[in-house]
Structure formats: structure tokens, C-alpha cells
Amino acid sequence: MTDKPIRSYGRTGGRPLSPRQRTLVEEMLPQLRIPADADALAEPLALFEPGRQALWLEIGFGGGEHVTAQAARHPAVGYLASEVFVEGLAKCLSDIEERGLTNVRLWDEDARALIDLLPDACLDRVFILFPDPWPKKKHHKRRIIQSDFLDALARVMKPGAHLRFATDVRSYADEALERFLAHGAFDWLAEKADDWRLAPADHVRTRYQTKNLGDIAPVYYEFRKAG
């Protein structure tokens, strides 16, 4: 028997959902849920209507503000979005409905399980924005940026695919950058300090980010998959 992976997220429930939110989770989420089947994901773009030209993945989308804004800006992209927090899923579903988006599919389990189901070299872009920092040192092993997780990401990203990692926690910023650079499959694209200190032009601020809960101003690391 293999050990279960350490959870990289905390609680999945929060405030009670409104009746409308419950309806979205019960009726809309099953229609948009990514199938937990490797065969069904052999051609991930087949989850979407014809015409999608690229596949993006966002891991841990919180309230979904970034997901829906990017999906609206890029209708030719098939957008896979992962979040275990049910209130965040409900908010994202509401935005998807209001915007009339057809290019988003949702995963409400551990993102690592989804990555394991995806075929090699299928992703054109990945976002990991303000993941749970697990600030206590004894909990750092729960941070999602670990060497085995980067192995998995490297497998499913196309050569030249881009990844954006953002955090507002100094210890996580330092640790994550060290792990990315040590891995070997990711080229850091920064050439000057402003390349990681300033938000990229296409960044969408999230509700979490506006709370300023971290101990530093946000940093934005942009990587390119080598090869």
C-alpha cells in the first residue's frame, strides 16, 4: 500500500452556501466537472467545443476571479481550473454563468490527481497564484511546490509552455524559487527585479490578494518549460 500524498490545502468548507450557490454546485458543477478518467482526458481539448487552440491550467483558484477573467479574455483557450474550497467553486460557477463562458472546466479534488491523469506535454500555460503558504515551519512540507510536484508539472507541460507562480509570503517565495531553479525543467524568465516585483500586464487581482495578508508585497515568478 502506498502512502497518501500529504494534503497541500486546509479546510474545504466555509460559510454556508446561499440557495442559489447550492443550486449551482448541485446542477452546474456536474456539467463542468473534469472527468476523473485518463482515457477521457487523452485529448483534453475534446472536453470543450471545437475551436479551442490551447490548454491552460490554474491550480487553487480561490474565488475564481482570475479564472473567469482570463477565460473571457481568451475564448480560444480551454481552461482547466482546480479548487477544493466549495465556496470558491460556487463563486466561480456564478461568474461562469453570468459571463456565459463555455471554455472553463472544473476540478474539485486535489490538483495533483488531475495532473496525474493528464497526458504528456498537453499544457500551454499554468497558473499557481497565492497557494496556501502553510506559514508554520513544521507545515512547510504541505506546500504544493515540492520536487515531486514539479516533476509531474514538467511532464504535462509542453516545451516552451509558461508557468506563473505568485505569493506574498517571503519564506515561500524564497523556497519556491529555489525549488524551481534546482529542478532543471524550468527556466526563470526574470532579467531585472521589476520582472518579478511588478504584476505582469495580464495579471488579474483576486479577492485574496486585496486582503494583503502576507508579509511582503506580492512577487510574480514567470518560468518557461525547458526543452
Disulfide bonds with the S-S distance in Angstrom:
none
